Structure formats: C-alpha cells, structure tokens
C-alpha cells in the first residue's frame, strides 16, 4: 500500500453526502494520469455497475464526506 490508511473494502457500497446516488467501490489508491494525483477510491454507480468500457470511473478522495452502507 502506498499510504497506511484504513480503506473500505472493494465491493463496499457508499453514498456521498448531499447526493442520492449510491456508488460501488471497485478500486483503491489509483493513480489519475489526468490530474497526476493518487485517488483514494474508484467507484461505479450501484446497482448498474460498470457496463461499458468507454464509461468513466468515478474517482474519489476520502476527504469527500461519504456514508458506508452495509
């Protein structure tokens, strides 16, 4: 791991505060070539998921408030 942080497991369903969508975490600590930064999470809409290779992933920093759904 790049940083010693506690991350949610891949497969977790989260929601961003102020947004009714739910997101499925599909990756952690990903390098974004677009912005040259390391993102804490990559996510796709839940329950739709990743259905098209041309879709963009949702890249999240942990600093954005989110809630965890079991």
LOTINU-959693 format. One line per 8 residues: number of its first residue (from 1); for each residue x, y, z of N, C-alpha, C. Coordinates in Angstrom, 1 decimal, decimal comma. Example, Ala and Ser with C-alpha at 12.3 -4.5 7.8 and 13.67 -1.06 7.14 Angstrom:
1> 13,2:-5,7:7,8:12,3:-4,5:7,8:13,2:-3,3:7,8  12,8:-2,2:7,1:13,7:-1,1:7,1:12,9:0,0:7,9
This chain:
1> 0,8:-1,2:0,0:0,0:0,0:0,0:0,9:1,2:0,0  0,4:2,2:-0,7:1,2:3,5:-0,8:1,1:4,2:0,6  0,0:4,3:1,2:-0,2:5,0:2,4:-0,8:4,1:3,5  -0,5:4,3:4,7:-1,0:3,4:5,8:-2,3:4,1:6,3  -3,4:4,0:5,6:-4,7:4,5:5,9:-5,6:3,3:6,0  -6,7:3,5:6,7:-7,8:2,5:6,7:-8,7:2,7:5,5  -8,8:1,8:4,6:-9,7:2,0:3,5:-10,9:1,0:3,6  -12,0:1,4:3,0:-13,1:0,5:2,9:-12,7:-0,7:1,9
9> -13,3:-1,8:2,1:-13,0:-2,9:1,2:-13,6:-2,7:-0,2  -13,0:-3,2:-1,2:-13,5:-3,2:-2,5:-14,8:-4,0:-2,4  -15,9:-3,5:-3,1:-17,2:-4,1:-3,0:-18,1:-3,3:-2,1  -17,6:-2,4:-1,3:-18,4:-1,6:-0,4:-19,3:-0,6:-1,2  -20,5:-0,4:-0,7:-21,5:0,5:-1,3:-21,5:1,7:-0,4  -21,2:2,9:-1,1:-21,2:4,2:-0,3:-22,1:5,2:-1,0  -22,4:6,2:-0,2:-23,1:7,3:-0,7:-22,4:8,6:-0,3  -22,4:9,6:-1,2:-21,9:10,9:-0,9:-22,9:11,8:-0,3
17> -22,5:12,6:0,7:-23,4:13,5:1,4:-24,0:14,5:0,4  -25,3:14,7:0,4:-25,9:15,6:-0,5:-26,2:15,1:-1,9  -26,0:13,8:-2,0:-26,2:13,1:-3,3:-27,0:11,8:-3,1  -28,1:11,6:-3,8:-28,9:10,4:-3,5:-28,3:9,1:-4,2  -27,3:9,3:-5,1:-26,8:8,1:-5,7:-26,0:7,2:-4,8  -25,9:5,9:-5,1:-25,1:5,0:-4,3:-23,9:4,6:-5,3  -22,8:4,4:-4,7:-21,6:4,0:-5,5:-21,0:2,7:-5,0  -20,5:1,9:-5,9:-19,8:0,7:-5,5:-18,3:0,9:-5,7
25> -17,6:0,7:-4,6:-16,1:0,8:-4,6:-15,5:-0,3:-5,4  -14,7:0,0:-6,5:-14,1:-1,1:-7,3:-12,6:-1,0:-7,2  -12,0:0,0:-6,6:-10,6:0,1:-6,5:-10,2:1,1:-5,5  -8,9:1,0:-5,0:-8,4:1,9:-4,0:-7,0:2,3:-4,4  -6,6:3,5:-4,0:-5,3:4,1:-4,3:-4,9:4,0:-5,8  -5,7:4,7:-6,6:-5,4:4,7:-8,0:-4,8:6,0:-8,5  -3,8:5,8:-9,4:-3,1:7,0:-9,9:-4,0:7,6:-11,1  -4,3:8,8:-11,0:-5,0:9,5:-12,0:-4,1:10,2:-13,0
33> -3,9:9,7:-14,2:-3,0:10,4:-15,1:-3,5:11,7:-15,6  -4,8:11,9:-15,5:-5,4:13,2:-16,0:-4,9:14,3:-15,1  -4,9:14,1:-13,7:-4,6:15,1:-12,8:-3,3:14,9:-12,1  -2,6:13,8:-12,4:-1,3:13,4:-11,7:-1,5:13,4:-10,2  -2,5:12,8:-9,7:-2,7:12,6:-8,3:-3,1:11,1:-8,0  -3,0:10,8:-6,8:-3,5:9,4:-6,3:-4,8:9,6:-5,7  -5,8:8,9:-6,3:-7,2:9,0:-5,8:-7,4:7,9:-4,7  -8,1:8,2:-3,7:-8,4:7,2:-2,6:-9,2:6,0:-3,1
41> -10,2:6,3:-3,9:-11,2:5,3:-4,4:-11,6:5,5:-5,8  -11,9:4,4:-6,5:-12,6:4,4:-7,8:-13,9:3,7:-7,5  -15,0:4,3:-8,1:-16,3:3,7:-7,9:-17,1:3,8:-9,2  -18,2:2,9:-9,2:-19,1:3,0:-10,3:-20,5:3,1:-9,7  -21,5:3,5:-10,5:-22,9:3,6:-9,9:-23,4:2,2:-9,5  -24,1:2,2:-8,4:-24,7:1,0:-7,9:-26,2:1,1:-8,0  -26,9:0,1:-8,5:-26,5:-1,3:-8,8:-26,1:-1,5:-10,3  -26,1:-0,4:-11,1:-25,8:-0,5:-12,5:-24,5:-1,1:-12,8
49> -23,4:-0,6:-12,1:-22,1:-1,1:-12,2:-21,4:-0,6:-13,5  -20,4:-1,3:-13,9:-19,5:-0,9:-15,0:-20,0:-1,7:-16,2  -20,7:-1,1:-17,1:-21,3:-1,8:-18,2:-20,7:-1,5:-19,6  -19,9:-0,5:-19,7:-19,3:-0,1:-21,0:-17,9:0,4:-20,7  -17,0:-0,2:-21,5:-15,6:0,2:-21,4:-15,3:1,6:-21,6  -16,2:2,3:-22,3:-16,0:3,8:-22,5:-16,5:4,7:-21,4  -17,1:4,1:-20,4:-17,6:4,8:-19,3:-16,4:5,3:-18,4  -16,5:6,4:-17,8:-15,5:6,9:-16,9:-15,8:6,4:-15,5
57> -14,7:6,1:-14,8:-14,9:5,7:-13,4:-15,1:7,0:-12,6  -15,7:6,8:-11,4:-15,9:7,9:-10,5:-14,7:7,9:-9,6  -13,8:8,9:-9,6:-12,6:8,9:-8,7:-12,9:9,8:-7,5  -12,6:9,2:-6,3:-13,0:9,9:-5,1:-11,8:10,0:-4,2  -11,7:11,2:-3,5:-10,8:11,3:-2,4:-11,5:11,0:-1,1  -10,9:10,5:-0,2:-11,6:10,2:1,1:-12,0:11,5:1,8  -11,5:12,6:1,4:-11,9:13,9:2,1:-13,3:14,2:1,8  -13,9:13,7:0,7:-15,3:14,0:0,4:-16,1:13,2:1,4
65> -17,1:13,8:2,1:-17,9:13,1:3,1:-18,7:12,0:2,4  -18,6:10,8:2,9:-19,5:9,7:2,4:-19,9:8,9:3,5  -21,0:8,1:3,2:-21,5:7,2:4,3:-21,4:5,8:3,7  -21,2:4,9:4,6:-21,0:3,5:4,3:-22,3:2,7:4,5  -22,7:1,9:3,5:-23,9:1,1:3,7:-23,5:-0,3:3,7  -24,0:-1,1:4,7:-23,6:-2,5:4,8:-24,5:-3,3:3,9
